[in-house]
Amino acid sequence: VHESIYVTEKIFQKFLPKLHKHMEKEHVHLSMFATQWLMTLFTSTFPFDLVARVWDSYIVEGWKVVYRVVLSLLEHAQNDLIELNLEEILTYLRDEFPSKIDGASVMKASLKIPLRHKQIRKYTNEWRAARNGQNNYARSDSGE
């Protein structure tokens, strides 16, 4: 989950910089709401219409579709989220937003996001390198 949150955070910053900046200003970290989305591949939060479409695509595309759907969802909510503070953002994403989702339009919009496997690999490798660096530091620090 940590790796997927890291990758999602990086692509969020790249593809939706205005919303990302607002979320940072409000001290809303992606993990505060997207962990559940990623761990359950949207089944715990969103309507079956979207979930079925994501799972069908996930079988073919893997994580790329999941990342694109996260971006599509955030893009869909952007105009509302920009106007909200920390508490309101989290409440909106948990309570109001899921019922506003049309699976077909979210998936259609997600296909227009120019996310490439190369970008996903880059961020995945960054996370793994940082994690391995920490593990190596912890081992050398403990005298191993």
N, C-alpha and C positions, 0 to 999 in steps of 0.2 A: 504494500500500500504506500509506503514512504516514497518508493521510486515513482509510482504513478502520480502521486501528488506533486513531486518535484517536476516531472515532465509537464504536467498540466499547468502548474504555476508558470513555467517558462513560456509555454505556448500562449497562455492567457496574456502574459506581459507583452508578447510579440504581436498577437493578433488583435487584442482589444486594449491598447495602451491607455486610453482615456478612462475606461471603466476600472482597469487595474490600478491606475493612479488614485482614483476616488476610493477604491476599497482600501488601499494602503493608508490614505488619509484618515479613513474611518477605523483603521486598525482591524479590518476584517481579513483574516487569512483564509485562503482557499480551503484549507483543511477543516475550517469551522463548518462548512456546509457540503463540500464536494467529497469528503471521505466516504460518506454514506452512498453517494451516487456511484462512486468508483468501486467500492467493495461489493455492492449488490448489482452492479451494472444497471442501475436505475430502477430496479424492481421495488425498492422500498419506498420510493417517493413519487414516481410518475405513473400516468395511466398506461394500461396494458397496450394501447395503440402504439405508443412510443417504444415501450419495452420490447414488444414483439419485433418491431422494425430494427431496433438496435441489435437484438440477439441474432436475427437473420443475417445482418451485415457483419456482425462480429465473427461469425463462423468463417466468413470469407476473408475479411480484412484484418481481423485481430484488433489490437488496441487503437489503431489509427481511427477507426470509426468511433470509438468511445471518446477519444480526445476531441474529435470534430463535433460530436454531439454536445459535449460540455461547452465548447466554444459557441455553438449554435444556440444553446439554451441561454448562456450569458448574454449573447448578442440580442436575443429576443427580449430579455429582461432589462437590458442596459438603460433604456430611457426611464424606467421606474427606479432602478437601483441608484442612478446618479443623484436622485433627489432625496435619498434616504440616509439616515445615520446608522451606526453600528447595530443597535438593537432592532431598528425597523428593517434593515437589510436581512438579518437572520430570520426574523418573523415572516417577512415577505417570502423568502425562498422556501421556508418550511411550510407555511400555511396557505398562502394565496397563489403563488406562482404555479405549482404543479397542476392545479385545476384549469389554468389558462392555456395549457399546452395542447397543441394539435400535432400528433406524431408525424403526419405526412409533411407538414410545413417545416417542422424542425429538421427532419431528415433531408428534405429538399435543400434547405438553407445550409445544412452541414456539408453537403456535396460541393457547394460553391467555395468552401474554405480551402485555400491552397496549401494545406498542410501536407508535407511530404514525409515519407518513411525516413529519409535522410535526416530531417530535423529531429524526429523522434529518437533515432539512434544517437544523434549528437547529444541530446539532453540525457538520455539513458546512460550513455558512456560517461558523461560528466558526473552524474550522480554516483555511479559505480566507482569511478576513480576517487571521488571524494570520500566515499564510504571505505574503500580499501585503504586510502591514506590514513583515515582515522583508526582503522583496525591495526594497521602497521604501527602507528604512533602508540596506541594503547599497549601493544605487545612489547615495543621497545621500552616504554615507560615502566612496565611491570618487571623488566629485567629478563624477559624471554628472548 
